[in-house]
Amino acid sequence: MSQQPAVSLTEEERRILETFVHRGKANARTLTRARILLKSADGWSTSALAAAFDVCEATVTNVWTVRPRGAGGRLAR
């Protein structure tokens, strides 16, 4: 099983992502990537995330490396 780099989210980042996902008003690609970030922070492996969200492992890795950032390295709103 592939392992991912440690993804840590602040409480604010987690709240923003959870609210974003629950509203469901974005396109499917964006919502999937938000869900990947949330599950990554919960410790899911690359292969488990890829299987759960029906994406390739490269997509999962790209979500971590192309993580949306705002000022101070936090998630953009």
N, CA, C and O atoms as a Tripos MOL2 file, in Angstrom:
@<TRIPOS>MOLECULE
protein
  308   307    77     0     0
PROTEIN
NO_CHARGES

@<TRIPOS>ATOM
      1 N           0.8330   -1.1820    0.0000 N.3       1 MET1
      2 CA          0.0000    0.0000    0.0000 C.3       1 MET1
      3 C           0.8760    1.2420    0.0000 C.2       1 MET1
      4 O           1.7960    1.3340    0.8120 O.2       1 MET1
      5 N           0.6240    2.1900   -0.8740 N.am      2 SER2
      6 CA          1.3960    3.4230   -0.9510 C.3       2 SER2
      7 C           1.0560    4.3300    0.2210 C.2       2 SER2
      8 O          -0.0840    4.3910    0.6830 O.2       2 SER2
      9 N           2.0640    5.0170    0.6750 N.am      3 GLN3
     10 CA          1.8440    5.9670    1.7650 C.3       3 GLN3
     11 C           1.9730    7.3920    1.2380 C.2       3 GLN3
     12 O           2.7300    7.6530    0.3030 O.2       3 GLN3
     13 N           1.2530    8.2780    1.8280 N.am      4 GLN4
     14 CA          1.2720    9.6660    1.4220 C.3       4 GLN4
     15 C           2.1440   10.4750    2.3680 C.2       4 GLN4
     16 O           2.4060   10.0540    3.4950 O.2       4 GLN4
     17 N           2.5880   11.6280    1.9120 N.am      5 PRO5
     18 CA          3.2580   12.5250    2.8380 C.3       5 PRO5
     19 C           2.2400   12.9930    3.8740 C.2       5 PRO5
     20 O           1.0380   13.0130    3.6090 O.2       5 PRO5
     21 N           2.7200   13.3610    5.0260 N.am      6 ALA6
     22 CA          1.8040   13.8080    6.0790 C.3       6 ALA6
     23 C           1.0770   15.0730    5.6290 C.2       6 ALA6
     24 O           1.7000   16.0590    5.2360 O.2       6 ALA6
     25 N          -0.2330   15.0240    5.6930 N.am      7 VAL7
     26 CA         -1.0440   16.1980    5.3740 C.3       7 VAL7
     27 C          -1.6800   16.6300    6.6700 C.2       7 VAL7
     28 O          -2.3950   15.8610    7.3130 O.2       7 VAL7
     29 N          -1.4190   17.8580    7.0510 N.am      8 SER8
     30 CA         -2.0370   18.3570    8.2770 C.3       8 SER8
     31 C          -2.8650   19.5780    7.9380 C.2       8 SER8
     32 O          -2.4340   20.4640    7.2000 O.2       8 SER8
     33 N          -4.0420   19.6030    8.4860 N.am      9 LEU9
     34 CA         -4.9560   20.7230    8.2820 C.3       9 LEU9
     35 C          -5.2120   21.3910    9.6200 C.2       9 LEU9
     36 O          -5.3560   20.7230   10.6440 O.2       9 LEU9
     37 N          -5.2660   22.7120    9.6030 N.am     10 THR10
     38 CA         -5.6590   23.4080   10.8160 C.3      10 THR10
     39 C          -7.1590   23.2110   10.9940 C.2      10 THR10
     40 O          -7.8460   22.7720   10.0710 O.2      10 THR10
     41 N          -7.6540   23.5270   12.1540 N.am     11 GLU11
     42 CA         -9.1020   23.4210   12.3950 C.3      11 GLU11
     43 C          -9.8730   24.2970   11.4130 C.2      11 GLU11
     44 O         -10.9350   23.9100   10.9270 O.2      11 GLU11
     45 N          -9.3340   25.4750   11.1270 N.am     12 GLU12
     46 CA        -10.0000   26.3870   10.1860 C.3      12 GLU12
     47 C         -10.0200   25.7970    8.7750 C.2      12 GLU12
     48 O         -11.0410   25.8580    8.0910 O.2      12 GLU12
     49 N          -8.8920   25.2260    8.3390 N.am     13 GLU13
     50 CA         -8.8360   24.6240    7.0110 C.3      13 GLU13
     51 C          -9.8170   23.4610    6.9050 C.2      13 GLU13
     52 O         -10.5270   23.3290    5.9080 O.2      13 GLU13
     53 N          -9.8520   22.6240    7.9320 N.am     14 ARG14
     54 CA        -10.7830   21.4910    7.9440 C.3      14 ARG14
     55 C         -12.2300   21.9900    7.8790 C.2      14 ARG14
     56 O         -13.0350   21.4500    7.1210 O.2      14 ARG14
     57 N         -12.5580   23.0020    8.6580 N.am     15 ARG15
     58 CA        -13.9130   23.5570    8.6780 C.3      15 ARG15
     59 C         -14.2830   24.1040    7.3030 C.2      15 ARG15
     60 O         -15.3920   23.8770    6.8200 O.2      15 ARG15
     61 N         -13.3610   24.8200    6.6750 N.am     16 ILE16
     62 CA        -13.6100   25.3900    5.3480 C.3      16 ILE16
     63 C         -13.8680   24.2790    4.3340 C.2      16 ILE16
     64 O         -14.8220   24.3520    3.5590 O.2      16 ILE16
     65 N         -13.0130   23.2420    4.3370 N.am     17 LEU17
     66 CA        -13.1880   22.1330    3.3960 C.3      17 LEU17
     67 C         -14.4900   21.3770    3.6460 C.2      17 LEU17
     68 O         -15.2000   21.0360    2.6990 O.2      17 LEU17
     69 N         -14.8070   21.1140    4.9060 N.am     18 GLU18
     70 CA        -16.0430   20.3910    5.2170 C.3      18 GLU18
     71 C         -17.2690   21.1890    4.7910 C.2      18 GLU18
     72 O         -18.2130   20.6260    4.2360 O.2      18 GLU18
     73 N         -17.2610   22.4820    5.0430 N.am     19 THR19
     74 CA        -18.3720   23.3350    4.6180 C.3      19 THR19
     75 C         -18.4930   23.3320    3.0970 C.2      19 THR19
     76 O         -19.5920   23.2240    2.5530 O.2      19 THR19
     77 N         -17.3630   23.4510    2.4250 N.am     20 PHE20
     78 CA        -17.3150   23.4490    0.9700 C.3      20 PHE20
     79 C         -17.9150   22.1600    0.4010 C.2      20 PHE20
     80 O         -18.7200   22.2010   -0.5290 O.2      20 PHE20
     81 N         -17.5170   21.0180    0.9670 N.am     21 VAL21
     82 CA        -18.0100   19.7230    0.4930 C.3      21 VAL21
     83 C         -19.5020   19.5720    0.7790 C.2      21 VAL21
     84 O         -20.2520   19.1020   -0.0760 O.2      21 VAL21
     85 N         -19.9290   19.9620    1.9570 N.am     22 HIS22
     86 CA        -21.3370   19.7900    2.3230 C.3      22 HIS22
     87 C         -22.2720   20.6840    1.5060 C.2      22 HIS22
     88 O         -23.4190   20.3150    1.2540 O.2      22 HIS22
     89 N         -21.7940   21.8400    1.0980 N.am     23 ARG23
     90 CA        -22.6250   22.7050    0.2420 C.3      23 ARG23
     91 C         -22.8150   22.0810   -1.1270 C.2      23 ARG23
     92 O         -23.8970   22.1680   -1.7070 O.2      23 ARG23
     93 N         -21.7670   21.4490   -1.6480 N.am     24 GLY24
     94 CA        -21.8580   20.7350   -2.9170 C.3      24 GLY24
     95 C         -22.1280   21.6010   -4.1180 C.2      24 GLY24
     96 O         -22.7030   21.1290   -5.0990 O.2      24 GLY24
     97 N         -21.7250   22.8710   -4.0700 N.am     25 LYS25
     98 CA        -22.0290   23.7760   -5.1760 C.3      25 LYS25
     99 C         -20.8560   23.9830   -6.1270 C.2      25 LYS25
    100 O         -20.8660   24.9170   -6.9280 O.2      25 LYS25
    101 N         -19.8570   23.1280   -6.0470 N.am     26 ALA26
    102 CA        -18.7140   23.2040   -6.9600 C.3      26 ALA26
    103 C         -18.7850   22.0260   -7.9260 C.2      26 ALA26
    104 O         -19.6240   21.1370   -7.7770 O.2      26 ALA26
    105 N         -17.9010   22.0290   -8.9110 N.am     27 ASN27
    106 CA        -17.9000   20.9070   -9.8530 C.3      27 ASN27
    107 C         -17.3470   19.6560   -9.1770 C.2      27 ASN27
    108 O         -16.6780   19.7480   -8.1480 O.2      27 ASN27
    109 N         -17.6210   18.5110   -9.7440 N.am     28 ALA28
    110 CA        -17.2700   17.2230   -9.1420 C.3      28 ALA28
    111 C         -15.7670   17.0930   -8.9230 C.2      28 ALA28
    112 O         -15.3410   16.5340   -7.9120 O.2      28 ALA28
    113 N         -14.9650   17.5950   -9.8430 N.am     29 ARG29
    114 CA        -13.5060   17.5070   -9.7300 C.3      29 ARG29
    115 C         -13.0210   18.2430   -8.4790 C.2      29 ARG29
    116 O         -12.1960   17.7200   -7.7300 O.2      29 ARG29
    117 N         -13.5220   19.4280   -8.2600 N.am     30 THR30
    118 CA        -13.1160   20.2360   -7.1070 C.3      30 THR30
    119 C         -13.5720   19.5980   -5.8020 C.2      30 THR30
    120 O         -12.8230   19.5770   -4.8250 O.2      30 THR30
    121 N         -14.7910   19.0800   -5.7810 N.am     31 LEU31
    122 CA        -15.2970   18.4260   -4.5710 C.3      31 LEU31
    123 C         -14.5030   17.1580   -4.2550 C.2      31 LEU31
    124 O         -14.2230   16.8780   -3.0900 O.2      31 LEU31
    125 N         -14.1440   16.3970   -5.2770 N.am     32 THR32
    126 CA        -13.3460   15.1880   -5.0640 C.3      32 THR32
    127 C         -12.0000   15.5480   -4.4560 C.2      32 THR32
    128 O         -11.5380   14.8700   -3.5380 O.2      32 THR32
    129 N         -11.3750   16.5840   -4.9420 N.am     33 ARG33
    130 CA        -10.0780   16.9970   -4.4150 C.3      33 ARG33
    131 C         -10.1790   17.4880   -2.9710 C.2      33 ARG33
    132 O          -9.2770   17.2540   -2.1670 O.2      33 ARG33
    133 N         -11.2610   18.1590   -2.6500 N.am     34 ALA34
    134 CA        -11.4790   18.5840   -1.2590 C.3      34 ALA34
    135 C         -11.6550   17.3660   -0.3590 C.2      34 ALA34
    136 O         -11.1180   17.3260    0.7470 O.2      34 ALA34
    137 N         -12.4020   16.3830   -0.8280 N.am     35 ARG35
    138 CA        -12.5910   15.1460   -0.0500 C.3      35 ARG35
    139 C         -11.2720   14.4010    0.1290 C.2      35 ARG35
    140 O         -11.0160   13.8380    1.1930 O.2      35 ARG35
    141 N         -10.4350   14.3960   -0.9050 N.am     36 ILE36
    142 CA         -9.1210   13.7570   -0.8160 C.3      36 ILE36
    143 C          -8.2750   14.4280    0.2570 C.2      36 ILE36
    144 O          -7.6190   13.7460    1.0450 O.2      36 ILE36
    145 N          -8.2820   15.7450    0.2960 N.am     37 LEU37
    146 CA         -7.5230   16.4570    1.3320 C.3      37 LEU37
    147 C          -8.0210   16.0980    2.7250 C.2      37 LEU37
    148 O          -7.2200   15.8740    3.6320 O.2      37 LEU37
    149 N          -9.3270   16.0420    2.8990 N.am     38 LEU38
    150 CA         -9.8850   15.7120    4.2140 C.3      38 LEU38
    151 C          -9.4900   14.3030    4.6490 C.2      38 LEU38
    152 O          -9.0720   14.1000    5.7900 O.2      38 LEU38
    153 N          -9.6170   13.3390    3.7580 N.am     39 LYS39
    154 CA         -9.2720   11.9620    4.1040 C.3      39 LYS39
    155 C          -7.7570   11.7920    4.2710 C.2      39 LYS39
    156 O          -7.3140   10.9830    5.0860 O.2      39 LYS39
    157 N          -6.9710   12.5400    3.5150 N.am     40 SER40
    158 CA         -5.5180   12.4920    3.6760 C.3      40 SER40
    159 C          -5.1220   12.9280    5.0780 C.2      40 SER40
    160 O          -4.2440   12.3310    5.7020 O.2      40 SER40
    161 N          -5.7680   13.9590    5.5570 N.am     41 ALA41
    162 CA         -5.4900   14.4480    6.9050 C.3      41 ALA41
    163 C          -5.8940   13.4250    7.9600 C.2      41 ALA41
    164 O          -5.3740   13.4410    9.0760 O.2      41 ALA41
    165 N          -6.8240   12.5330    7.6080 N.am     42 ASP42
    166 CA         -7.2480   11.4680    8.5230 C.3      42 ASP42
    167 C          -6.3310   10.2530    8.4530 C.2      42 ASP42
    168 O          -6.5400    9.2790    9.1770 O.2      42 ASP42
    169 N          -5.3060   10.3010    7.5810 N.am     43 GLY43
    170 CA         -4.3230    9.2320    7.5270 C.3      43 GLY43
    171 C          -4.5190    8.1820    6.4540 C.2      43 GLY43
    172 O          -3.8410    7.1540    6.4810 O.2      43 GLY43
    173 N          -5.4130    8.3990    5.5170 N.am     44 TRP44
    174 CA         -5.6260    7.4250    4.4400 C.3      44 TRP44
    175 C          -4.3830    7.3730    3.5510 C.2      44 TRP44
    176 O          -3.7170    8.3890    3.3510 O.2      44 TRP44
    177 N          -4.0740    6.1950    3.0220 N.am     45 SER45
    178 CA         -2.9340    6.0270    2.1170 C.3      45 SER45
    179 C          -3.3120    6.4620    0.7010 C.2      45 SER45
    180 O          -4.4850    6.6250    0.3650 O.2      45 SER45
    181 N          -2.2770    6.6420   -0.1070 N.am     46 THR46
    182 CA         -2.4810    7.0270   -1.5030 C.3      46 THR46
    183 C          -3.3570    6.0150   -2.2320 C.2      46 THR46
    184 O          -4.3020    6.3900   -2.9260 O.2      46 THR46
    185 N          -3.0410    4.7380   -2.0720 N.am     47 SER47
    186 CA         -3.7960    3.7100   -2.7960 C.3      47 SER47
    187 C          -5.2380    3.6140   -2.2960 C.2      47 SER47
    188 O          -6.1490    3.3780   -3.0890 O.2      47 SER47
    189 N          -5.4550    3.7930   -1.0000 N.am     48 ALA48
    190 CA         -6.8190    3.7550   -0.4580 C.3      48 ALA48
    191 C          -7.6320    4.9370   -0.9790 C.2      48 ALA48
    192 O          -8.8050    4.7880   -1.3190 O.2      48 ALA48
    193 N          -7.0090    6.1060   -1.0390 N.am     49 LEU49
    194 CA         -7.7020    7.2890   -1.5560 C.3      49 LEU49
    195 C          -8.0380    7.1170   -3.0370 C.2      49 LEU49
    196 O          -9.1470    7.4280   -3.4720 O.2      49 LEU49
    197 N          -7.0690    6.6180   -3.8050 N.am     50 ALA50
    198 CA         -7.2900    6.4210   -5.2430 C.3      50 ALA50
    199 C          -8.4410    5.4520   -5.4830 C.2      50 ALA50
    200 O          -9.2780    5.6870   -6.3550 O.2      50 ALA50
    201 N          -8.4880    4.3780   -4.7230 N.am     51 ALA51
    202 CA         -9.5650    3.3990   -4.8820 C.3      51 ALA51
    203 C         -10.9070    3.9660   -4.4370 C.2      51 ALA51
    204 O         -11.9160    3.7650   -5.1120 O.2      51 ALA51
    205 N         -10.9310    4.6660   -3.3150 N.am     52 ALA52
    206 CA        -12.1840    5.1890   -2.7770 C.3      52 ALA52
    207 C         -12.8150    6.2450   -3.6750 C.2      52 ALA52
    208 O         -14.0380    6.3140   -3.7970 O.2      52 ALA52
    209 N         -11.9750    7.0720   -4.3060 N.am     53 PHE53
    210 CA        -12.5040    8.1650   -5.1190 C.3      53 PHE53
    211 C         -12.4000    7.9010   -6.6150 C.2      53 PHE53
    212 O         -12.6700    8.7840   -7.4280 O.2      53 PHE53
    213 N         -12.0030    6.6680   -6.9780 N.am     54 ASP54
    214 CA        -11.9230    6.2430   -8.3750 C.3      54 ASP54
    215 C         -11.0730    7.1930   -9.2140 C.2      54 ASP54
    216 O         -11.4800    7.6420  -10.2850 O.2      54 ASP54
    217 N          -9.8780    7.4870   -8.6940 N.am     55 VAL55
    218 CA         -8.8990    8.3080   -9.4020 C.3      55 VAL55
    219 C          -7.5720    7.5530   -9.3670 C.2      55 VAL55
    220 O          -7.4250    6.5920   -8.6120 O.2      55 VAL55
    221 N          -6.6130    7.9800  -10.1740 N.am     56 CYS56
    222 CA         -5.3060    7.3210  -10.1440 C.3      56 CYS56
    223 C          -4.4660    7.9130   -8.9990 C.2      56 CYS56
    224 O          -4.7520    9.0000   -8.4970 O.2      56 CYS56
    225 N          -3.4390    7.1760   -8.6080 N.am     57 GLU57
    226 CA         -2.5950    7.6230   -7.5060 C.3      57 GLU57
    227 C          -1.9040    8.9520   -7.8080 C.2      57 GLU57
    228 O          -1.6460    9.7390   -6.8980 O.2      57 GLU57
    229 N          -1.6050    9.2020   -9.0880 N.am     58 ALA58
    230 CA         -0.9840   10.4740   -9.4670 C.3      58 ALA58
    231 C          -1.9070   11.6480   -9.1450 C.2      58 ALA58
    232 O          -1.4430   12.7130   -8.7380 O.2      58 ALA58
    233 N          -3.2030   11.4520   -9.3260 N.am     59 THR59
    234 CA         -4.1630   12.5070   -9.0000 C.3      59 THR59
    235 C          -4.1140   12.8180   -7.5190 C.2      59 THR59
    236 O          -4.1260   13.9850   -7.1270 O.2      59 THR59
    237 N          -4.0590   11.7880   -6.6920 N.am     60 VAL60
    238 CA         -3.9970   11.9800   -5.2470 C.3      60 VAL60
    239 C          -2.7350   12.7570   -4.8810 C.2      60 VAL60
    240 O          -2.7870   13.7000   -4.0910 O.2      60 VAL60
    241 N          -1.6100   12.3600   -5.4530 N.am     61 THR61
    242 CA         -0.3480   13.0370   -5.1790 C.3      61 THR61
    243 C          -0.3980   14.4910   -5.6330 C.2      61 THR61
    244 O           0.1150   15.3750   -4.9470 O.2      61 THR61
    245 N          -1.0080   14.7380   -6.7760 N.am     62 ASN62
    246 CA         -1.1180   16.1120   -7.2800 C.3      62 ASN62
    247 C          -1.9700   16.9890   -6.3770 C.2      62 ASN62
    248 O          -1.7160   18.1880   -6.2590 O.2      62 ASN62
    249 N          -2.9620   16.4140   -5.7500 N.am     63 VAL63
    250 CA         -3.8010   17.1940   -4.8440 C.3      63 VAL63
    251 C          -2.9490   17.7320   -3.7010 C.2      63 VAL63
    252 O          -3.1430   18.8680   -3.2680 O.2      63 VAL63
    253 N          -1.9950   16.9200   -3.2030 N.am     64 TRP64
    254 CA         -1.1390   17.3700   -2.1080 C.3      64 TRP64
    255 C          -0.1570   18.4250   -2.5630 C.2      64 TRP64
    256 O           0.1290   19.3640   -1.8190 O.2      64 TRP64
    257 N           0.3720   18.2890   -3.7830 N.am     65 THR65
    258 CA          1.4070   19.2110   -4.2420 C.3      65 THR65
    259 C           0.8380   20.4870   -4.8190 C.2      65 THR65
    260 O           1.5290   21.5050   -4.8520 O.2      65 THR65
    261 N          -0.4030   20.4620   -5.2740 N.am     66 VAL66
    262 CA         -1.0300   21.6360   -5.8680 C.3      66 VAL66
    263 C          -2.1550   22.1120   -4.9500 C.2      66 VAL66
    264 O          -3.1910   22.5900   -5.4130 O.2      66 VAL66
    265 N          -1.9390   21.9770   -3.6660 N.am     67 ARG67
    266 CA         -2.9330   22.3430   -2.6700 C.3      67 ARG67
    267 C          -3.2450   23.8330   -2.7460 C.2      67 ARG67
    268 O          -2.3270   24.6530   -2.7610 O.2      67 ARG67
    269 N          -4.5320   24.2010   -2.7940 N.am     68 PRO68
    270 CA         -4.8920   25.6100   -2.8630 C.3      68 PRO68
    271 C          -4.3920   26.3530   -1.6230 C.2      68 PRO68
    272 O          -4.6080   25.9090   -0.4950 O.2      68 PRO68
    273 N          -3.7290   27.4730   -1.8400 N.am     69 ARG69
    274 CA         -3.1840   28.2220   -0.7090 C.3      69 ARG69
    275 C          -3.5220   29.6960   -0.8450 C.2      69 ARG69
    276 O          -3.5810   30.2500   -1.9420 O.2      69 ARG69
    277 N          -3.7370   30.2940    0.2810 N.am     70 GLY70
    278 CA         -3.9530   31.7280    0.3400 C.3      70 GLY70
    279 C          -2.8000   32.3430    1.1030 C.2      70 GLY70
    280 O          -1.7130   31.7690    1.1630 O.2      70 GLY70
    281 N          -3.0270   33.4960    1.6810 N.am     71 ALA71
    282 CA         -2.0010   34.1730    2.4500 C.3      71 ALA71
    283 C          -1.5620   33.3090    3.6170 C.2      71 ALA71
    284 O          -2.4000   32.7110    4.2920 O.2      71 ALA71
    285 N          -0.2970   33.2350    3.8580 N.am     72 GLY72
    286 CA          0.2110   32.4800    4.9950 C.3      72 GLY72
    287 C           0.1730   30.9810    4.8060 C.2      72 GLY72
    288 O           0.3270   30.2450    5.7800 O.2      72 GLY72
    289 N          -0.0290   30.4950    3.5820 N.am     73 GLY73
    290 CA         -0.0350   29.0570    3.3430 C.3      73 GLY73
    291 C          -1.3250   28.3680    3.7330 C.2      73 GLY73
    292 O          -1.3900   27.1380    3.7250 O.2      73 GLY73
    293 N          -2.3450   29.1190    4.0700 N.am     74 ARG74
    294 CA         -3.6300   28.5040    4.4300 C.3      74 ARG74
    295 C          -4.4830   28.3050    3.2010 C.2      74 ARG74
    296 O          -4.2320   28.9010    2.1530 O.2      74 ARG74
    297 N          -5.4780   27.4790    3.3300 N.am     75 LEU75
    298 CA         -6.3990   27.2420    2.2090 C.3      75 LEU75
    299 C          -7.1110   28.5370    1.8460 C.2      75 LEU75
    300 O          -7.5250   29.3010    2.7180 O.2      75 LEU75
    301 N          -7.2440   28.7650    0.5690 N.am     76 ALA76
    302 CA         -7.9770   29.9400    0.1060 C.3      76 ALA76
    303 C          -9.4710   29.7170    0.3130 C.2      76 ALA76
    304 O          -9.9520   28.5880    0.2060 O.2      76 ALA76
    305 N         -10.1880   30.7610    0.6020 N.am     77 ARG77
    306 CA        -11.6400   30.6390    0.8020 C.3      77 ARG77
    307 C         -12.3760   30.6840   -0.4830 C.2      77 ARG77
    308 O         -13.6040   30.5960   -0.4950 O.2      77 ARG77
@<TRIPOS>BOND
     1     1     2 1
     2     2     3 1
     3     3     4 2
     4     3     5 am
     5     5     6 1
     6     6     7 1
     7     7     8 2
     8     7     9 am
     9     9    10 1
    10    10    11 1
    11    11    12 2
    12    11    13 am
    13    13    14 1
    14    14    15 1
    15    15    16 2
    16    15    17 am
    17    17    18 1
    18    18    19 1
    19    19    20 2
    20    19    21 am
    21    21    22 1
    22    22    23 1
    23    23    24 2
    24    23    25 am
    25    25    26 1
    26    26    27 1
    27    27    28 2
    28    27    29 am
    29    29    30 1
    30    30    31 1
    31    31    32 2
    32    31    33 am
    33    33    34 1
    34    34    35 1
    35    35    36 2
    36    35    37 am
    37    37    38 1
    38    38    39 1
    39    39    40 2
    40    39    41 am
    41    41    42 1
    42    42    43 1
    43    43    44 2
    44    43    45 am
    45    45    46 1
    46    46    47 1
    47    47    48 2
    48    47    49 am
    49    49    50 1
    50    50    51 1
    51    51    52 2
    52    51    53 am
    53    53    54 1
    54    54    55 1
    55    55    56 2
    56    55    57 am
    57    57    58 1
    58    58    59 1
    59    59    60 2
    60    59    61 am
    61    61    62 1
    62    62    63 1
    63    63    64 2
    64    63    65 am
    65    65    66 1
    66    66    67 1
    67    67    68 2
    68    67    69 am
    69    69    70 1
    70    70    71 1
    71    71    72 2
    72    71    73 am
    73    73    74 1
    74    74    75 1
    75    75    76 2
    76    75    77 am
    77    77    78 1
    78    78    79 1
    79    79    80 2
    80    79    81 am
    81    81    82 1
    82    82    83 1
    83    83    84 2
    84    83    85 am
    85    85    86 1
    86    86    87 1
    87    87    88 2
    88    87    89 am
    89    89    90 1
    90    90    91 1
    91    91    92 2
    92    91    93 am
    93    93    94 1
    94    94    95 1
    95    95    96 2
    96    95    97 am
    97    97    98 1
    98    98    99 1
    99    99   100 2
   100    99   101 am
   101   101   102 1
   102   102   103 1
   103   103   104 2
   104   103   105 am
   105   105   106 1
   106   106   107 1
   107   107   108 2
   108   107   109 am
   109   109   110 1
   110   110   111 1
   111   111   112 2
   112   111   113 am
   113   113   114 1
   114   114   115 1
   115   115   116 2
   116   115   117 am
   117   117   118 1
   118   118   119 1
   119   119   120 2
   120   119   121 am
   121   121   122 1
   122   122   123 1
   123   123   124 2
   124   123   125 am
   125   125   126 1
   126   126   127 1
   127   127   128 2
   128   127   129 am
   129   129   130 1
   130   130   131 1
   131   131   132 2
   132   131   133 am
   133   133   134 1
   134   134   135 1
   135   135   136 2
   136   135   137 am
   137   137   138 1
   138   138   139 1
   139   139   140 2
   140   139   141 am
   141   141   142 1
   142   142   143 1
   143   143   144 2
   144   143   145 am
   145   145   146 1
   146   146   147 1
   147   147   148 2
   148   147   149 am
   149   149   150 1
   150   150   151 1
   151   151   152 2
   152   151   153 am
   153   153   154 1
   154   154   155 1
   155   155   156 2
   156   155   157 am
   157   157   158 1
   158   158   159 1
   159   159   160 2
   160   159   161 am
   161   161   162 1
   162   162   163 1
   163   163   164 2
   164   163   165 am
   165   165   166 1
   166   166   167 1
   167   167   168 2
   168   167   169 am
   169   169   170 1
   170   170   171 1
   171   171   172 2
   172   171   173 am
   173   173   174 1
   174   174   175 1
   175   175   176 2
   176   175   177 am
   177   177   178 1
   178   178   179 1
   179   179   180 2
   180   179   181 am
   181   181   182 1
   182   182   183 1
   183   183   184 2
   184   183   185 am
   185   185   186 1
   186   186   187 1
   187   187   188 2
   188   187   189 am
   189   189   190 1
   190   190   191 1
   191   191   192 2
   192   191   193 am
   193   193   194 1
   194   194   195 1
   195   195   196 2
   196   195   197 am
   197   197   198 1
   198   198   199 1
   199   199   200 2
   200   199   201 am
   201   201   202 1
   202   202   203 1
   203   203   204 2
   204   203   205 am
   205   205   206 1
   206   206   207 1
   207   207   208 2
   208   207   209 am
   209   209   210 1
   210   210   211 1
   211   211   212 2
   212   211   213 am
   213   213   214 1
   214   214   215 1
   215   215   216 2
   216   215   217 am
   217   217   218 1
   218   218   219 1
   219   219   220 2
   220   219   221 am
   221   221   222 1
   222   222   223 1
   223   223   224 2
   224   223   225 am
   225   225   226 1
   226   226   227 1
   227   227   228 2
   228   227   229 am
   229   229   230 1
   230   230   231 1
   231   231   232 2
   232   231   233 am
   233   233   234 1
   234   234   235 1
   235   235   236 2
   236   235   237 am
   237   237   238 1
   238   238   239 1
   239   239   240 2
   240   239   241 am
   241   241   242 1
   242   242   243 1
   243   243   244 2
   244   243   245 am
   245   245   246 1
   246   246   247 1
   247   247   248 2
   248   247   249 am
   249   249   250 1
   250   250   251 1
   251   251   252 2
   252   251   253 am
   253   253   254 1
   254   254   255 1
   255   255   256 2
   256   255   257 am
   257   257   258 1
   258   258   259 1
   259   259   260 2
   260   259   261 am
   261   261   262 1
   262   262   263 1
   263   263   264 2
   264   263   265 am
   265   265   266 1
   266   266   267 1
   267   267   268 2
   268   267   269 am
   269   269   270 1
   270   270   271 1
   271   271   272 2
   272   271   273 am
   273   273   274 1
   274   274   275 1
   275   275   276 2
   276   275   277 am
   277   277   278 1
   278   278   279 1
   279   279   280 2
   280   279   281 am
   281   281   282 1
   282   282   283 1
   283   283   284 2
   284   283   285 am
   285   285   286 1
   286   286   287 1
   287   287   288 2
   288   287   289 am
   289   289   290 1
   290   290   291 1
   291   291   292 2
   292   291   293 am
   293   293   294 1
   294   294   295 1
   295   295   296 2
   296   295   297 am
   297   297   298 1
   298   298   299 1
   299   299   300 2
   300   299   301 am
   301   301   302 1
   302   302   303 1
   303   303   304 2
   304   303   305 am
   305   305   306 1
   306   306   307 1
   307   307   308 2
@<TRIPOS>SUBSTRUCTURE
     1 MET1         2 RESIDUE 1 A MET
     2 SER2         6 RESIDUE 1 A SER
     3 GLN3        10 RESIDUE 1 A GLN
     4 GLN4        14 RESIDUE 1 A GLN
     5 PRO5        18 RESIDUE 1 A PRO
     6 ALA6        22 RESIDUE 1 A ALA
     7 VAL7        26 RESIDUE 1 A VAL
     8 SER8        30 RESIDUE 1 A SER
     9 LEU9        34 RESIDUE 1 A LEU
    10 THR10       38 RESIDUE 1 A THR
    11 GLU11       42 RESIDUE 1 A GLU
    12 GLU12       46 RESIDUE 1 A GLU
    13 GLU13       50 RESIDUE 1 A GLU
    14 ARG14       54 RESIDUE 1 A ARG
    15 ARG15       58 RESIDUE 1 A ARG
    16 ILE16       62 RESIDUE 1 A ILE
    17 LEU17       66 RESIDUE 1 A LEU
    18 GLU18       70 RESIDUE 1 A GLU
    19 THR19       74 RESIDUE 1 A THR
    20 PHE20       78 RESIDUE 1 A PHE
    21 VAL21       82 RESIDUE 1 A VAL
    22 HIS22       86 RESIDUE 1 A HIS
    23 ARG23       90 RESIDUE 1 A ARG
    24 GLY24       94 RESIDUE 1 A GLY
    25 LYS25       98 RESIDUE 1 A LYS
    26 ALA26      102 RESIDUE 1 A ALA
    27 ASN27      106 RESIDUE 1 A ASN
    28 ALA28      110 RESIDUE 1 A ALA
    29 ARG29      114 RESIDUE 1 A ARG
    30 THR30      118 RESIDUE 1 A THR
    31 LEU31      122 RESIDUE 1 A LEU
    32 THR32      126 RESIDUE 1 A THR
    33 ARG33      130 RESIDUE 1 A ARG
    34 ALA34      134 RESIDUE 1 A ALA
    35 ARG35      138 RESIDUE 1 A ARG
    36 ILE36      142 RESIDUE 1 A ILE
    37 LEU37      146 RESIDUE 1 A LEU
    38 LEU38      150 RESIDUE 1 A LEU
    39 LYS39      154 RESIDUE 1 A LYS
    40 SER40      158 RESIDUE 1 A SER
    41 ALA41      162 RESIDUE 1 A ALA
    42 ASP42      166 RESIDUE 1 A ASP
    43 GLY43      170 RESIDUE 1 A GLY
    44 TRP44      174 RESIDUE 1 A TRP
    45 SER45      178 RESIDUE 1 A SER
    46 THR46      182 RESIDUE 1 A THR
    47 SER47      186 RESIDUE 1 A SER
    48 ALA48      190 RESIDUE 1 A ALA
    49 LEU49      194 RESIDUE 1 A LEU
    50 ALA50      198 RESIDUE 1 A ALA
    51 ALA51      202 RESIDUE 1 A ALA
    52 ALA52      206 RESIDUE 1 A ALA
    53 PHE53      210 RESIDUE 1 A PHE
    54 ASP54      214 RESIDUE 1 A ASP
    55 VAL55      218 RESIDUE 1 A VAL
    56 CYS56      222 RESIDUE 1 A CYS
    57 GLU57      226 RESIDUE 1 A GLU
    58 ALA58      230 RESIDUE 1 A ALA
    59 THR59      234 RESIDUE 1 A THR
    60 VAL60      238 RESIDUE 1 A VAL
    61 THR61      242 RESIDUE 1 A THR
    62 ASN62      246 RESIDUE 1 A ASN
    63 VAL63      250 RESIDUE 1 A VAL
    64 TRP64      254 RESIDUE 1 A TRP
    65 THR65      258 RESIDUE 1 A THR
    66 VAL66      262 RESIDUE 1 A VAL
    67 ARG67      266 RESIDUE 1 A ARG
    68 PRO68      270 RESIDUE 1 A PRO
    69 ARG69      274 RESIDUE 1 A ARG
    70 GLY70      278 RESIDUE 1 A GLY
    71 ALA71      282 RESIDUE 1 A ALA
    72 GLY72      286 RESIDUE 1 A GLY
    73 GLY73      290 RESIDUE 1 A GLY
    74 ARG74      294 RESIDUE 1 A ARG
    75 LEU75      298 RESIDUE 1 A LEU
    76 ALA76      302 RESIDUE 1 A ALA
    77 ARG77      306 RESIDUE 1 A ARG
